[in-house]
Amino acid sequence: MDLPLTTSLRGRDLLSLADLTTDEFHALLDTALELKRRWRDGDRPRLLEHLTIAMIFEKQSLRTRSTFDIAMYQLGGHSVLLSQNYIGWGVRETIRDVAHNLERWVDGIMARTYGHGTLTELAEHASVPVINGLSDLLHPCQLLADYLTLKETFGRLDDLTVAFVGDGNNVCHSHVHAAMHAGARLRIACPEGFDPDEGVLAAARSRGADVTIVRDPRAAARGADVLYTDVWISMGQEEEAERRRQAFADYTITPAWFEELSHRGVFMHDLPAHYGEECTEEAVYHERSVVFDQAENRLHAQKGVLVQLLAGG
């Protein structure tokens, strides 16, 4: 099978799954699946030989940092690790200047930032593709790995009911976009005052997304094929920790919740997990958990993104 390279993705930024067409979304998943199969079969195509990406981190990272680095290496390319301590954008020099320097040296940029505006400004000025490794608004690469996992688990995506239980945060927003492309039914359970962004919801619903908001997390899980949670307190929200713990007191997922799921239902978490808050350790290590499949698939999803955006030029 030839890789399903999509010429419309070549040279593009990936800041949000909403920027993709549904065909492009599925092309990224199909590319990731094919590259994963080839790697396991011993076929190691060096599709990014002599190409380089800069990886910029304002936030700590295990999965994003490791998988982009390994993906570039396994595809024959190279990555350069940068941090705010190295480049000092916004302090030592402007984001615009950083963009115009990097575009002369590298073939792409992946950035994991606090503000989403940092990414959009970087993409505005850089002539090479910019990939969102995470921002306070969106986490598109995580959801590509998640839906890759669901495609492997269920074989198809358009008949799934996904229950997201927790804060209407960046991961939740990208869930909305992924469900929109996949044709999945998305239930979001969150307390009053922690809803996802109305603009994100409205735009996705205008494109046919089937998304409902509920307040009872156990009701959201009932009959669902996927039960997904995320941390209640993200990096940068530490001052809100106690208020959030109180608001989400009834949202801690244990294996007992799995009885609410459909007969094929699985548990997902994007990690890191705060055990005793959004879930228990027993839930993550339960036989119905695919949490570490998700983590593994971060590598293959990153490969799909990198090949589609950078290869073939």
Helices and strands as residue ranges (DSSP letters): G 17-19, H 22-40, E 52-57, H 63-74, E 78-83, H 84-87, H 95-102, E 108-112, H 116-125, E 130-134, H 140-154, E 161-165, H 170-182, E 185-189, H 198-206, E 210-214, H 217-221, E 226-229, G 238-240, H 241-247, G 255-260, E 266-269, H 281-284, H 291-310
